[in-house]
């Protein structure tokens, strides 16, 4: 199965400062936004208003015949696991923040299979984070996803 994919780790919620997350974790995010910001989604001609605050780090978009998301999530976890206590603390101190690992997959020709070892699921759970899969099946061709 061919396709493109990337993995994101994000904080999303109503009542936090993306700048404070950056300072607390010591990681420069791939992008941030604040509630009320206007942005243009990919492949869209219109702007949307952000409904919450966000802080995101993201892996590079990969094209992989084997669709090896597990390898990419392990790379992201290697950066974040030493900060697991801070991530959990951020979420427990503010119930309006959610930590999320998002696996985005643009598939062609077949429905993808996604598999993570229990160790990976445990690491994510230990951070107090959720897992979200965003899968798009485009049949024979993937539109420009960047």
Residue, then its C-alpha position, 0 to 999 in steps of 0.5 A: x500500500x502506498x501513501x503519505x503520512x505524518x505524526x503530530x503531538x499537540x496540546x489543544x484547549x481553551x485556556x492555555x498559552x502556547x508560549x508557556x508550553x514552549x517554555x515549559x517543555x523547552x521544545x520549539x513547536x512546528x506551529x501554534x495558534x490561539x482561539x480566534x486566529x484565522x487560518x487557511x486549511x490545506x487545499x481550501x480557498x476560505x479561512x476558518x476561525x480557530x476554536x481553541x488554542x493549539x501547540x504542535x510538533x510534527x514529524x516530516x511527511x513521509x512516503x512509505x510503501x510499508x506505511x511505517x507509522x510506528x517508526x515515526x511515532x517512536x522518533x517523536x516519543x524519543x523526544x517526548x518521553x523524557x518530558x512525560x512528567x511535564x506533559x502529564x502535569x500540564x494536562x492535570x493542572x489545567x483540565x481544559x487542555x488535552x494532549x493528543x498524538x495524531x496520526x494523519x494518513x493519505x492512502x491510495x489504492x487500499x485501506x491502510x492497516x495501522x499497528x502500534x506495539x503495546x509499549x508505544x500505547x503504554x508510553x502515550x497513556x503514561x503521558x496522559x495523551x490520547x491517540x487520534x487517527x485521521x485517515x484519507x483514502x484517495x483511491x488512485x491519487x493523493x492530492x497535494x497534501x502540503 
